[in-house]
Amino acid sequence: MIDAVASDYQDSITFLAVAGRSSPDASALRVGSWFSPDRILWGYSDELWPVYEIFGQPASVLISGDDVIVGGWYGALDEAALRAQLDALVAVG
């Protein structure tokens, strides 16, 4: 769902997917099937997950422009709930 709505927020939100618990090569092979790399940047890091207290996947973290965590969730959201979260992030800046 994030991939589906990301283009509507490209001017105000940078989307980044951080893979982990696999390998960079294995993750790179799946990028195009999980999301469009044109809309969502991606990287690989096992070390970054504990920084944001991510212990499982899928997980999403919303970080403001001044690096403050303003929200997050595990699992999927429906489109309306996702847009509400992204609209709130845009409002924070």
Order of alpha helices (4+ residues) and beta strands (2+ residues): alpha-beta-alpha-beta-alpha-beta-beta-alpha
